[in-house]
C-alpha cells in the first residue's frame, strides 16, 4: 500500500477541506497526517506540528522579510524546523501540501517523491486589504509561488477565478476542487405559510476583513419577521466583542455557540435562509466559494448572498435563492424583504434537488483520480 503524507499547518479536525482529503485518501492509501491537531480519522497516523507565534521573537525575522531574505525566513520558522525534525525519516510515495507555506518543506520531505499542492486560495493576494500583510508577506508569498510552483506534480484550488489567476501569473493551471461537503440525508423543513418569523443564519470563522457588521446593520432595514442567528468561531475575540456591542440592543440578533463540523448541516436545517454578505475587500473574497455555501445546501436552506461572482454563479444556475444588487446592508435587506414563505420553501426545495450534485462525492472522484494519475507517472 502506498504512503501519502498530508501536511497542513492547521487543526486537521476542524479544517473541513483538509479533513475531507484525509478521509478520501484513507480508504485506499496509508495516510500520515501532520498538522496542529489530529484529524480524528480512524486508521490515520498523526504527527503533531508545533506552531507558536511569539510577537517579540518575530521582530528580528521580520527584518528578513523586509530585506527579502525569504529563504532564510522560511527555513528558520519553528514549525518548519519541527516538520523536518519529525518527518525527515518518513519515506512516502506522495506529499499533499496544503497552502503555499507548506510547499517548500513538503518538497524537501518528499525526497524525490511526488508532490501535490492544494493552494486553497490565491496566496499572493490573500490579505491584501491589510497593510502589515502587504508590507511583510505579499512579496514573500509571491516569491514562494514563483520559486516552488514549477516543482509540483499537480495543483488544486477552490474555484475557477483563482485557478485562472494562478495560470495567468505563474503559468500553472490548477484543477478545481470546490469546498463541497459530504451529502447529508436531510429534507427541507418547510416554513409555515402563516409563520410570522423568518430565521436567518450565518456561521463560521470571523475576522475584520469579512465585515460581519454589515449583516448586523442589515437588520436595521428589515421588519420584525426576520431574526439573524450567528454561530461564530472566535479567532478574533476582540472583533467578536465589537460585533456583540453593535448588536446589543437588537432583539432580533442572536449569538449562538458554534457546533462541530460533522453535525453542522443537521443543526442548520432548523433555519430558513443561509446568509453571507461578503464585501470583496481582497482578491480571495471577491472570488470566494466557501464551505458555508455548500453547508447551506446540505442543510436544505434557501440562500441569500451578495453579488460575489463564484457564489452567484452557483446560486443562479440552480435557482437556490437571492443575490443582492450590491454589498451594502440596505441593498441586502431590500432583497430579503421581497421574500415570503412560498419563495423560501421553493428555494429550500431547490437546495434539496441539487444536494447530491453539489456534494463532496463528485469532488472525491476528481481528487482520487488526480492522485492516482500522479502516482502512476
N, C-alpha and C positions, 0 to 999 in steps of 0.2 A: 504494500500500500504506500502510495506516495505521500510525502510530508509537505504540508503548507504552513508557513508562518504568517499569521495575520498580525500586523503591527499597527497600533493606533495609540496615540497619546491622549486617550480619553477613557472614561468609565465604560467598560465593554458591556455592562448590563443595561445602562441607560442610554447609550448611543444607538439609536434604532437602526441606522444604516449598517454600522459595523456588526451589530449583533445579528442582523439578518445574514450578512456574509458568512459569519462563523457557523450559523445553523445550516445554511445551504451547503457549505463545504464539508461539514462534519458527517454528512450522510455517505460520502464517497472517499474521503481522504482522512489521513491522520492530521489533525489540526492542533497547532500550538498557537495560543493567543497571548500576545504580550500587550499590556496596557496598564491603566491606573487602577482598575478593579476588575474582578473576574466576571466573565460573561454569563455564568450560570447555565451553561450548555453541557449536558451530560456527555462524558467521553472526551471532552476537550481539555488539553493540558494548558494551564495558565501560568504565565511568568509575570510577576508584578514589576512594573517600572515606576520608579520614584521620580516625581516631577514636583519640585518645590520652587516657589518664587520668593526670593529674598530681595526686597527693593534696595537695600543697602549694597548687597553683593552685586546688583545689576549695574551699579554706577560705572565701574571700570569696563566690563564687557560692552556696555552701551557705546563707549568711545570707539570700540572696534566697528560697530555698525556705522557710526558717523564717518569713520575714516575708511569705510568699505573693506575692512579686513573680514570679509564674510566667512571664509573657510575657518579662520581662527575662532570666530564667534561660534559657529555651528558646532565644531568638534569639541569646544570647551564647555558646552552646556551639560549640566548634571544628568539630565535624563538620557542624553545621547551616550554619555560615558557609561551610565548604568546599563543601557541596552547592550553595548559592546561587551561589558563585563559579564552579563548574564546569558548572552545568546551567541557569543562567538564560537562556542563549542558545537553548536547545533548544525547538523547537516540537513539541508532541506532541498526540495525539488523546485519550490516556488515561494517567493515572498510577496505578500499582498500588503503594500504600504498605503496607509490612509492619511491623506493630506500631504502637501509638499514637504512639510517639516519632517516627515518620517522617511522621505525618499532617499536622501544620501546615506543614512545609516542602513536602510534596507538593502541598498545596492552593495554595501560593504559586507553585510551579513550574508548576502546571497552567495558570495564566493563563486561567482560564475553561474549560479542557478538563475532561473527565470524570475523576472520581477514585473508585477502589475501595479500600477499606481491608480488608486481611486482618489482623484483630485478633489472630489466633493464640489467645492465652489471654485471660483476664479481667483486664485491666491494673489496675483499681482495687484488686485484692486479690492481686496476683501473688506477692509475697513477704511476706505479712502476718505470717508467723511470725518475721520478723527485725525486731528493734526499730528499728535505724537506718533500715531501709527504710520502716517505718511513720512514723517521725519526719520523714524528709525527702521521701519520694516518694509516699506513699499519697494525700495530698490533691492533690498535683501531678498524678498520673495521673488522678484523678477529675475534676480541672479540665479537663484536655485532652479527656477524653471529653465532658463537658458542653458544652464550647465548640466542639469541632470535629466531633463525630459528626453533628450535624444538617446538615453541609455536604457529606457524601459522597453519591455517587450510588448506591452499593451497598456492602455489607459482608459479609464471610465470617468464619467461625471454625471451630474444630475439632470441636465436639461440641454436642449438644442442651442439656446443662446450662448451658454457657457462653452459648449463644445465648439461652436463657431469661433468664439474669441480665442480659444487655445490654438485652433487651426490657423487663424489669421496671424496671430502674433508669434507662435512658436512652431508652425508647420507640423503640428501633431494633432490628428483628429481623434478625439476620444469617442468611445462607444457610449451612448446614452443609456443609463440605467436609472430610472426615476426612484423617488423615495417611497413608492407604493409599499404598503404593508400587507401582511397576510390576509387572506379572505376571512371574514367573520360571518358566521351563520346567524345573522340577525334579520329582523324585519323592521320596517319603519313603524314608529309609534305615531299614528295619525293625530293631528291636532283637532280637537273637537270644534265643530263649526260654530258652537256657541261660546267658545273659550274667550275669555277677556284677557288672556295672558299669552305672550309670545316670548319664549325663553331663548335668548341668545347665549352662545358660549364661545369662549376663546381660551386656548390652553398653550402651554409651552414655556420655554426659557425666554427671559426678557432682558433687555438692555436699553440704554438711552437711544441707541440708533434706531430701534424698532418703533419708537414713539407710540407706545401703547396708550399714552394720554389722549391721542386722537380718538380712540374708541370710547374713552371715558367722556370726553367732551361731546361726542356724538349723541350721548344720551340726553343732553340739554335740548335737542331738537326733536326728540321722539315723545310720543304720548304715553300715557300710563299703561298701555297694553304691553310695552316692552320692558324686559329686565335683562341685564347683562351679567353673566357669570364668568368670573376669571379664575382659572386654575394656573397659577404662575409658579415656575421654578425660579427660586430667588438666588440667581447667580450674582445679582447686583442688589444686595439688601437695601442700600440707600435709595436706589431708584424705585424699588417696590414701596418703600415708605412714602416716597413722593407721590406715587400713584394712589396710595391709600388716603393720603391727605386730600388729593384732588376729589376723591370720591366720597369723602367723609359725610357730607350732608345729602348725598344722593341715595334715597332709599331703594332705588331700582338697580343698584350695582352691588354685587356680592362677590367677595373673595373667598374662594373655596380651596381646600387643600389639594395639591396635585395627587394623582393616583398612579399606580405602577403602569409602566409602558404596556405590558401584556394585556392588562384589563381595560385599557383606555377606551376603545370603541364601545364596549358594553356599558361603561359608565356614561359616555357621551350620548348614548342612544335615548336617554330620557329628555334631551333638549330638542329644540326645534330647528335652529339655524346655527351653523358654524360660521363665525365671522372672523375676517382678517383684513384689516386696513393697514397695509404695509407701505408707507411712504418710501419711494425709491431714493433713499439718502445715499446709497452707494451702488456700484455696478451689480453686485450679487443680489441686493434687494430688488433691483429693477428686474432681474431675471429669476426671482425666487420661484421655486416649485417645491414647497416644503413638505415635510412629513405630515404636518397637520391637515393639509388639504386632503390627502388620501385617508387620514384618520377620520375626517368628517364623512367621507364617502362610505367607509366601512361601518361607521356609526349610523348610516342611513339618514343623514341630516340634509336639509336644504342648505345651500351655501350662499354667503354674501361676501364679496371681496371688492377691493379697489381695482382699478384698471391695470394690474400687474400683468404683462403680456403672456407669460408662461401659464399662469393660473387661469387667466381669461380664456386662453385657447381651450383648455380642458372644460371649463365651466360652460362655455358657449357651445362647444362641439357636442356635448352630451346633455345640454339643457338642464344643468344642475342647480341653477339659482340666478342671482342677480349680480351685476357689475356696475359700480357707480361711475359717474362720468369723470370724476377726478378723485384726488386723495383727501379732500377736505372733509372734516367731520360733518358739516352741514350737507354736503352732496351725498355722503354715505347715508345719513339719516333720511334724506328725501327719498332715496332709493328704497330703503327699508319700509318707509311709511306706505308705499304702494302695495305692500304685501297683505294678503288676507289668508284665512285658514285654507281656502281652496288652493291657492297658489303654493302655499308652503307644503301642503300634502302632495301636490303634484311633483314638486322638486324632490321631496323625500322619496317618492316612488321612482324617480329618475336615478337617484343615487343607488337605490336598490337594484335597478336594472343593470347598472354598469359595475357593481361591486366586484364581480368576478373578473371582468375585463381589465379593470384598473387595480388589480391586486398584485401582490408580490409574486404570485405563481408565474406570471408572464415574464417578469424580470429574472426569476430563478433560472428559467431555461436559457435566456440570453447570457446570463452570468456564467453558468456552469459550462455552456458551450464555449465561451471565450476562454475560460480556464483550461478546458480540455485541449483546445487548439494550441494554446501557448505551450502547454506541457508536451505536446506532440511535436513541436517544431524543432 
